[in-house]
Amino acid sequence: MVVLHALSNFIDCDFVISDSTPSYWYEGRCLQSGDRLKLPRTSMSEAIAHGLMQQLAKNDCYSREGKMYGILLVELLNGEQRILKAFSGLLNGCSVVEGWVPPIPGRDEVALEEARTLAQLDAIKQEILSLKQLTERQQYETLSDDFEQQLQAMSDRHRHCKHQRQQKRQQICNILTPEALAIALEQLDEESRQQGIERRQLKRQQNEVLQPLQQLIAATDTRISELKQQRKALSRQLQAQMHATYSLTNFSGRSLSLQQLMPGGLPTGTGDCCAPKLLHYAATHNLKPIAMAEFWWGASSVNQDKIQGEFYGACIERCQPLMGFLLSGLRPNPPAPFPAREGGDVIPIIYEDKWLIAVNKPAGLLSVPGRYSDRQDSVLSRLRHLLPDGMMLVSVHRLDRETSGILLLARDRQTHRQLSQQFQQRQIHKVYEAILSGVAIAEQGVIDLPLWGDPENRPYQKVDWQNGKPSLTQFQVMAREQDYTRVEFTPLTGRTHQLRVHAADTRGLGITILGDRLYGCDAVTSRLHLHARELRFKHPQLEKTLYLQAITPF
């Protein structure tokens, strides 16, 4: 089976590296020496990965299920470079696929047990789905709503009657004889008692009808809970067997099972990710890793944190704990992750004084570090490493990772506070340039669509007239180039993904920004074509207006 591929299968022979700076590092500490070991993701490996994406886009079988894919650029003993490619888990139910790196050894030993367990897990899944679709659930909801409406109508009627009785009591107290008054008051009290009986009867009827359904639903929910526990136990049992048999080999020639590497236990799927597959194969076939890149392809992941065509680092739960062992034996180590300032900044500085600094952020780099270890590389972290006073820097605003352009940072708290106030009070003038993946009809205008970020579907933003925050964007068409439109955006508010949603939504321009996969652009391109081109603001200390520009790179 052919596993090593030529570079020409993925990139043009005349490909030129525009930037050799790694955009991410796969790293870990050697278990024996404690040395920090690293393998980069470079512009070359990203270009190769984009070539693989183009191949995946031509075959529907790769879009049926969302998953991670990866490539590893390796060097043969004769110095030639080749490419390995891998997918995480199974590809359409298969672990071995022609042209792809095979799974880590050990799976065959538990294949029979795995097939039996997977059949059990599927049966449990089907039973859970059936129990969740119990017809009595809908019946209970319908009857419960019906009784609530009856009780509400009865309460309204009784309240009205009570008000009338109170008025009648006040009226008859002064006009009836004591004997007649006593009889009339007794009649009113009896009416009140009868209405109380009527309410209790309806409540009793409600209980008699709903209680059996409640008991059935409760028993069903108990069964679902038991099945989930059973499913969890079966999965853990299978994973324990796999972890005991899966054997990883590093570049020192040492082999250990997953169970030996992580005796405390590992999450489901450990060992089936792209990075371990690629590195294990390279180590066992005398291939020297040069650079690696992993990306998501297919439908978005369940929690929407993975987007088709986006690059991702080693996952925290499954891959990162193995990196130190997998990379052991690699020599020499790559250079430090942050280049020295001499010879040109990785992040071009547009303006700098003792109070603030403005840079031209490249696309694909975070503005500030993220929560997890694979998202620490950012403008802020790089500048903190490069500049003598870097630890004092604070980002005044942010740009999306995929967006390039002017980013403003403060060098002290007072400047940060004053600039932040200007942003909040909309006193800072911002201009963006974008290319739309279609031809816009309107020449210019204002888009007024409130935006809301669903906490269950981050980072996706949508137009929401009820919950959304006011979002206002001016636009002006600059040029139409074949099937694309170059547009100038002036955001009057600063909501997350504001320009991207205002462009993509049919109530805005109805055309996605080129490269915006999150909002539906299918074109295979190297980046999001959105650039923060201009920034105009009042310098808090110099009391003068600064007008900054960064040339649009596309």
Salt bridges, closest charged atoms under 4 A:
GLU27 OE1 - ARG36 NE 2.62
GLU46 OE2 - ARG41 NE 3.17
GLU80 OE1 - ARG82 NH2 2.81
GLU113 OE2 - ARG116 NH2 2.51
GLU114 OE2 - ARG107 NH2 2.56
GLU127 OE2 - ARG223 NE 3.06
ASP156 OD1 - ARG159 NH1 3.00
GLU186 OE2 - ARG193 NH2 2.67
ASP189 OD1 - ARG169 NH2 2.93
GLU190 OE1 - ARG193 NH2 2.77
GLU191 OE2 - ARG165 NH1 3.22
GLU198 OE2 - ARG157 NH2 2.73
GLU198 OE1 - HIS158 NE2 2.95
ASP221 OD1 - ARG137 NH2 2.66
GLU226 OE1 - ARG223 NH1 3.84
ASP272 OD1 - ARG107 NH1 3.29
ASP305 OD2 - LYS306 NZ 3.75
GLU310 OE1 - ARG401 NH2 2.98
GLU310 OE2 - ARG517 NH1 3.85
ASP345 OD1 - ARG341 NE 3.45
GLU352 OE1 - ARG341 NH2 3.31
GLU352 OE2 - ARG411 NH2 2.97
ASP353 OD2 - HIS539 NE2 2.69
ASP377 OD2 - ARG382 NH2 2.79
ASP389 OD2 - ARG411 NE 2.84
ASP400 OD2 - HIS497 NE2 3.74
ASP400 OD2 - ARG500 NH1 3.02
GLU402 OE1 - ARG500 NH1 3.51
GLU433 OE2 - ARG486 NH1 2.69
GLU433 OE1 - ARG533 NH1 2.84
GLU443 OE2 - ARG480 NH1 2.86
GLU481 OE2 - ARG486 NE 3.13
GLU488 OE1 - ARG533 NH2 2.51
ASP505 OD1 - ARG507 NE 2.95
ASP516 OD1 - ARG500 NH2 2.76
GLU534 OE2 - ARG533 NH2 2.62
GLU543 OE1 - LYS538 NZ 3.14
